[in-house]
């Protein structure tokens, strides 16, 4: 019975990891990287302006 309990622990961990992975992938599809990339583009433009402005 103890061996069965030790085998159930990784099985439960794998199921929990699978559920978490599917949840994480679902939320990533909803939120795109658009705002982060726009912010990075603004940062690069500001750095170029400060470099050429001096």
N, C-alpha and C positions, 0 to 999 in steps of 0.2 A: 504493500500500500504506500510505503514511503517513496518507492521508486516512481509510482504513478503520480504522486504529488510533485516530484521534481520534474517530471515530464510535462505536467500541466502548466507549470510556471512559464516556460518559454512559449508554449502554445498560446496562453493568454496574452503574453507580451507581444507576440506576433500579430494577434488579432487587434489589440489596441493600437499597435503601430500602423497597421493597415487602415484602420478607421481614421486615425489622425492624418495619415498621408492623403486619404481621399478627401478629408475635410480641408486640408491645407491646399490641395490642388483646386478644389472647388472655389475657394475664396480668391485664389490667384487669377482664375479666369475672369472673375467679376472686375477686379481692380487691375487696370493695365499699368504699364510703366510710363505712360504719357506725361503725367505731372512731374515725375522725377527727371525725365529727360528734358523737359522744358526748363526746369530749374537749372540743370547742368548747362544747357545752352546759354541761358542768361548769365551764369557765372563765367563761362568762357568769354562771352562778349565783354563783360566787365573787366576781365583780366587783360584782354587785348587792348581795350581803351586805356587802361592805366599804363600799360607798357608803351603805347605809342604817344600818350599824352605828356610824358616826362621829357 
